[in-house]
Amino acid sequence: MKKLCSLIMLLACTCQLFAQSTVVNAVGRFSIPNGNEKWDYMLVHKQQLFVSHGDRVHVLNLADGRQIAEFDSLNGVHGIAIAEPFGKGFITNGVKNEITIFKLADFSKIATLAIPGKKADAILYDTYSKRIFVFNNGSGDAIVIDPKTNQVIGQITMGGAPEFGATNLRGSIYNNNEESNVVIEIDAKTMSIRNRFSLAPNEVPTGLAIDINNDRLFSVCRKSKTLVVLDARTGKIVSTLPIGAGVDGVIYDASKKLIVTSNGEGNATLVRQITPDQYEVVQTLETAKGQKTIALDALSNKIFFSGANYLEDGKTPAPGTFGVSVYQLK
């Protein structure tokens, strides 16, 4: 019995030590002076960081934040997706519901594709089906694009207000619906809905990340201020954790077994994955008000938050203050 008690105490101390040693350090900031408009999604691709910002997308060098390209004169930018096998990138323009298509090699514009629906928002490339999925937040549907032909090949009625999406790389596309409070599973091949997983009593899901190896979805809910962990196969809620207010984005670092939520109130919540069904909050990181968007560089374990300072009214971005804050997971 004494040996058993000692073992339990040792395990408890080890878990506590791990939690205390899990820290995020600020390591720099990339300044982006152009424009004062709102910001949304970011995307890491190889050694580049794509940053959406009002009517443009900045492409930065991950190592030093140097701008290497810029797409301007866009129309309500939201998301960016990269179809590497086709050498192309895709940007959603929510105002006119258009997709800007560009070459990865030199960032030159290929075409502007008008798509059905309203307020094109989240976008992703699915390597399994080799298709682009665009989620229209204003019309409650998903548009499917063939990146080889740059043509629309499908439209999926979802209802509500689709937000972030994620793929399991095996034929399922998952999408948060902030109006109906469900996660919708889409069959990537047939372009039809497989399941609707309720998040109740959690409300207004925005960001979505996935642990592909363990089939776990991480859905962050703005109104209830919660991180909801679902079994992606059954839709069962396996854990619910408290997070900060104003959340928009979430990432999962598989090598660190960490989930990080970006909360617009000015902090980020770090959650450790102990097992696929067991989680704990290990740190609340102070960031800056409005930094609700997050991206992960899985190779360096760095995370990025975009945002600007605000004027005295607390709502208007201060001119020339937009940029990306860089943190190191340890």
Secondary structure by P-SEA (a helix, b strand, c coil): caaaaaaaaaaaaaaaaaaaaccccccbbbbbccccccccbbbbcccbbbbbcccbbbbbcccccccccccccccccccccccccccbbbbbbcccbbbbbbbcccccccbbbbbccccccbbbbbccccbbbbbbccccbbbbbccccccccccccccccccbbbbccccbbbbbbccccbbbbbccccccccbbbbccccccccbbbbccccbbbbbbbccccbbbbbccccccccbbbbbbcccccccccccccbbbbbbcccbbbbbbbccccbbbbcbbbbbccccccccccccccbbbbbbccccccccccccccbbbbbbbcc
